[in-house]
Amino acid sequence: MSFQPPKVMGILNLTPDSFSDGGLHDAPDAGLIQAMKLIGDGADILDIGGESTRPGAEPVPAHEEIARTAPVIAAVHARWNGPISIDTMKPEVARAAVAAGASIWNDVTALTYAPDAADVAAELGCEVILMHMLGEPRSMQVEPRYDDVVAEVVDYLGKRAEAAMAAGVARSKITLDPGIGFGKTAEHNLALIAHLDRLGDLGFPVLLAASRKRMIRNIDPSATDAGDRLGGSIAIALEGAGRGATMVRVHDVRETVQALAVQAAINAAGSA
């Protein structure tokens, strides 16, 4: 069977406080310009968020999150027919985003933030990305512990997928994300990436999102600035592709698209 590189999801943070690019694109015009750049660089999917989920992040009211994201989603949707994802945990924000043109709900709480989240996802009929997170953003990195991080994350996401389907979300619309950096130590993150195929064994597409994350600095202490982690980000994307990821969520779209294309060409040559 031929090697299929994962889809590339470009990150657009419309926030003043995201860990990597906070404040760079939070004005509507700047957000649209960056969105079109990511698309031009080869993004298959655009993931738009209006609330930071970095460690220690403070919550944002739903009305403010909607004001940050819905106009940009509508503007992008008017210019591009590719899939747009809303990165939010709030059902009301997801509703507004889908109304504006989004077709994917990327939820770091795996539809647990609100009691009706799974029902809303089913009603909207959108695709959903269910991510594992230990705790919540303000406290998730305070001494995270697991007996077996891979088994526990796989078990949790399997149960969340079942809950979503029980609420009426179609199985074909569910993607799972192990939540790299969300309530995990560097060792936990490495174990999840190394055993990503075990999450894929559940039978759902898998998203790997580790672009510019702190785990890279743990390996290369010189990479104190998030913008200095391109090499590590690409390495993780390539490893993820080789271990079954069907989608990678990245800041550096052009470089990742190129790396995955070279990887695919090598794989094709090897199987000829």
C-alpha positions as CSV (number, residue, x, y, z in Angstrom):
1,M,0.0,0.0,0.0
2,S,1.3,3.4,-0.9
3,F,2.4,5.9,1.8
4,Q,-0.1,8.7,2.3
5,P,1.3,11.8,4.0
6,P,-0.9,13.4,6.6
7,K,-3.0,16.4,5.9
8,V,-1.4,19.6,7.2
9,M,-3.5,21.8,9.5
10,G,-2.2,25.4,9.7
11,I,-2.5,27.2,13.1
12,L,-4.1,30.6,13.2
13,N,-4.2,32.0,16.8
14,L,-6.4,35.1,17.0
15,T,-5.3,35.6,20.6
16,P,-3.0,38.0,22.5
17,D,-1.4,35.4,24.7
18,S,-0.8,32.1,22.8
19,F,2.6,30.6,23.6
20,S,4.1,30.8,20.2
21,D,2.5,33.7,18.3
22,G,0.3,35.6,20.8
23,G,-0.7,39.0,19.6
24,L,0.7,38.7,16.1
25,H,-2.6,38.0,14.3
26,D,-5.3,39.1,16.8
27,A,-6.6,42.0,14.7
28,P,-9.2,40.9,12.1
29,D,-7.2,42.2,9.0
30,A,-4.0,40.6,10.3
31,G,-5.8,37.3,10.9
32,L,-7.1,37.2,7.4
33,I,-3.7,38.0,5.9
34,Q,-2.1,35.2,7.9
35,A,-4.9,32.8,7.0
36,M,-4.3,33.4,3.3
37,K,-0.6,33.0,3.8
38,L,-1.0,29.6,5.5
39,I,-3.3,28.5,2.6
40,G,-0.8,29.7,0.1
41,D,1.9,27.8,1.9
42,G,0.0,24.6,1.4
43,A,-2.3,24.1,4.4
44,D,-5.0,21.5,3.8
45,I,-7.0,22.7,6.8
46,L,-7.0,25.9,8.7
47,D,-7.5,25.8,12.5
48,I,-8.7,29.1,14.0
49,G,-8.7,29.8,17.7
50,G,-9.7,32.7,19.9
51,E,-8.7,31.4,23.3
52,S,-5.2,30.3,24.4
53,T,-4.9,26.9,25.9
54,R,-1.2,27.3,26.8
55,P,-0.3,26.2,30.4
56,G,-1.5,28.8,32.8
57,A,-3.9,30.4,30.3
58,E,-6.9,32.3,31.7
59,P,-10.4,31.6,30.3
60,V,-12.0,33.9,27.7
61,P,-15.7,34.7,27.7
62,A,-17.6,33.1,24.8
63,H,-18.8,36.4,23.4
64,E,-15.2,37.6,23.1
65,E,-14.0,34.3,21.6
66,I,-16.8,34.6,19.0
67,A,-15.9,38.2,18.2
68,R,-12.3,37.2,17.6
69,T,-13.0,34.2,15.4
70,A,-16.3,34.3,13.6
71,P,-15.5,37.4,11.4
72,V,-12.2,35.9,10.3
73,I,-13.8,32.5,9.6
74,A,-16.4,34.1,7.5
75,A,-13.8,36.2,5.6
76,V,-11.7,33.1,4.9
77,H,-14.7,31.0,3.9
78,A,-15.7,33.6,1.4
79,R,-12.2,33.3,-0.3
80,W,-11.4,29.6,0.1
81,N,-13.4,26.4,-0.1
82,G,-11.1,24.3,2.0
83,P,-12.0,23.0,5.5
84,I,-11.9,25.4,8.4
85,S,-11.6,24.2,12.0
86,I,-12.6,26.1,15.2
87,D,-10.4,25.5,18.1
88,T,-12.7,25.9,21.1
89,M,-14.2,24.1,24.1
90,K,-17.4,26.1,24.1
91,P,-20.5,24.9,22.2
92,E,-21.7,28.4,21.6
93,V,-18.5,29.4,20.0
94,A,-18.6,26.2,17.8
95,R,-22.2,27.2,16.8
96,A,-21.1,30.6,15.7
97,A,-18.0,29.2,13.9
98,V,-20.0,26.7,11.9
99,A,-22.6,29.4,11.0
100,A,-19.6,31.5,9.7
101,G,-18.3,28.6,7.6
102,A,-16.3,26.2,9.8
103,S,-16.8,22.5,9.3
104,I,-14.6,21.0,12.1
105,W,-14.8,21.5,15.9
106,N,-11.4,21.0,17.5
107,D,-12.0,20.5,21.2
108,V,-9.2,20.2,23.7
109,T,-11.7,18.9,26.3
110,A,-13.0,16.1,24.0
111,L,-16.6,17.5,24.3
112,T,-16.6,17.5,28.1
113,Y,-16.5,21.3,28.8
114,A,-20.3,21.6,28.7
115,P,-22.9,19.0,29.5
116,D,-24.5,19.5,26.0
117,A,-21.3,19.6,24.0
118,A,-21.7,16.2,22.4
119,D,-25.3,16.9,21.6
120,V,-24.4,20.2,20.0
121,A,-21.7,18.5,17.9
122,A,-24.2,16.0,16.6
123,E,-26.7,18.7,15.9
124,L,-24.2,20.8,14.0
125,G,-23.2,17.8,11.9
126,C,-19.6,18.9,11.8
127,E,-16.4,16.9,12.1
128,V,-15.0,16.8,15.6
129,I,-11.4,16.4,17.0
130,L,-11.4,14.9,20.5
131,M,-8.2,15.7,22.4
132,H,-6.9,14.3,25.7
133,M,-6.1,16.8,28.4
134,L,-5.3,16.1,32.1
135,G,-7.1,18.8,34.1
136,E,-7.5,22.2,32.6
137,P,-5.1,24.7,31.0
138,R,-4.4,26.7,34.2
139,S,-3.2,23.7,36.1
140,M,-2.6,20.9,33.7
141,Q,1.2,21.0,33.9
142,V,1.3,20.9,37.7
143,E,2.9,17.5,38.3
144,P,1.0,15.4,35.8
145,R,1.1,11.7,36.7
146,Y,0.1,8.4,34.9
147,D,0.6,4.7,35.6
148,D,0.8,4.1,31.9
149,V,0.3,7.2,29.8
150,V,-0.2,5.5,26.5
151,A,-2.8,3.0,27.8
152,E,-4.6,5.7,29.7
153,V,-4.8,8.2,26.9
154,V,-5.9,5.6,24.4
155,D,-8.6,4.3,26.8
156,Y,-9.9,7.8,27.5
157,L,-10.1,8.8,23.9
158,G,-11.8,5.5,23.0
159,K,-14.5,6.3,25.6
160,R,-14.9,9.9,24.5
161,A,-15.4,8.7,20.9
162,E,-18.0,6.2,22.1
163,A,-19.8,9.0,24.0
164,A,-19.8,11.2,20.9
165,M,-21.2,8.5,18.8
166,A,-23.9,7.8,21.4
167,A,-24.9,11.4,21.2
168,G,-25.3,11.1,17.4
169,V,-21.9,12.1,16.0
170,A,-21.1,9.9,13.0
171,R,-18.1,7.7,13.5
172,S,-16.7,8.9,10.2
173,K,-16.6,12.5,11.6
174,I,-14.4,11.7,14.6
175,T,-10.6,12.3,14.8
176,L,-8.5,11.7,18.0
177,D,-5.6,13.8,19.3
178,P,-3.4,12.5,22.2
179,G,-2.9,16.0,23.5
180,I,0.9,16.5,23.4
181,G,1.8,19.0,26.1
182,F,-1.6,19.0,27.7
183,G,-1.0,17.6,31.2
184,K,2.1,15.6,30.2
185,T,5.8,15.6,31.0
186,A,8.4,15.5,28.3
187,E,8.7,11.7,28.9
188,H,4.9,11.3,28.6
189,N,4.9,13.2,25.3
190,L,7.7,11.2,23.8
191,A,6.0,7.9,24.8
192,L,2.7,9.0,23.2
193,I,4.5,9.9,19.9
194,A,6.5,6.7,19.9
195,H,3.4,4.7,20.4
196,L,1.0,6.8,18.2
197,D,0.0,3.6,16.3
198,R,-1.8,2.3,19.4
199,L,-4.1,5.3,19.2
200,G,-4.6,4.6,15.6
201,D,-5.6,1.0,16.4
202,L,-8.9,2.4,17.7
203,G,-9.9,2.9,14.1
204,F,-10.2,6.6,14.0
205,P,-8.0,9.2,12.2
206,V,-5.3,10.6,14.4
207,L,-4.1,14.3,14.7
208,L,-0.7,15.0,16.1
209,A,-0.2,18.5,17.4
210,A,3.3,19.2,18.8
211,S,4.5,22.2,16.7
212,R,7.0,24.4,18.6
213,K,6.0,22.8,21.9
214,R,8.1,22.9,25.1
215,M,9.1,19.2,24.8
216,I,11.5,20.3,22.0
217,R,13.2,22.7,24.5
218,N,13.6,19.8,26.9
219,I,15.6,18.0,24.3
220,D,17.4,21.1,23.0
221,P,17.8,23.6,25.9
222,S,19.0,26.3,23.5
223,A,15.5,26.4,21.9
224,T,14.1,28.7,24.6
225,D,12.1,30.7,22.1
226,A,9.2,28.9,20.4
227,G,10.3,30.2,17.0
228,D,13.6,28.4,17.4
229,R,11.9,24.9,17.3
230,L,11.3,24.4,13.6
231,G,13.7,21.5,13.3
232,G,12.2,19.7,16.2
233,S,8.7,20.4,15.0
234,I,9.4,18.9,11.6
235,A,11.1,15.9,13.2
236,I,7.9,15.2,15.1
237,A,5.7,15.7,12.1
238,L,7.8,13.2,10.1
239,E,7.7,10.7,13.0
240,G,4.0,11.1,13.3
241,A,3.5,10.5,9.6
242,G,5.5,7.3,9.9
243,R,3.5,6.2,12.9
244,G,0.1,6.6,11.5
245,A,-0.9,10.3,12.0
246,T,-3.5,11.3,9.4
247,M,-3.2,15.0,10.2
248,V,-0.4,17.3,11.7
249,R,-1.2,20.6,13.3
250,V,1.6,23.1,12.7
251,H,2.7,26.7,12.7
252,D,5.3,26.4,9.9
253,V,3.2,25.1,7.1
254,R,5.4,25.6,4.1
255,E,8.4,23.8,5.7
256,T,6.3,21.0,6.9
257,V,4.5,20.5,3.6
258,Q,7.9,20.3,1.9
259,A,9.3,17.8,4.5
260,L,6.3,15.5,4.1
261,A,6.5,15.7,0.3
262,V,10.2,14.6,0.4
263,Q,9.3,11.8,2.9
264,A,6.5,10.6,0.6
265,A,8.8,10.6,-2.4
266,I,11.4,8.5,-0.6
267,N,8.8,6.1,0.5
268,A,7.5,5.8,-3.0
269,A,11.0,5.1,-4.3
270,G,11.5,2.5,-1.7
271,S,8.3,0.6,-2.6
272,A,8.9,0.8,-6.4
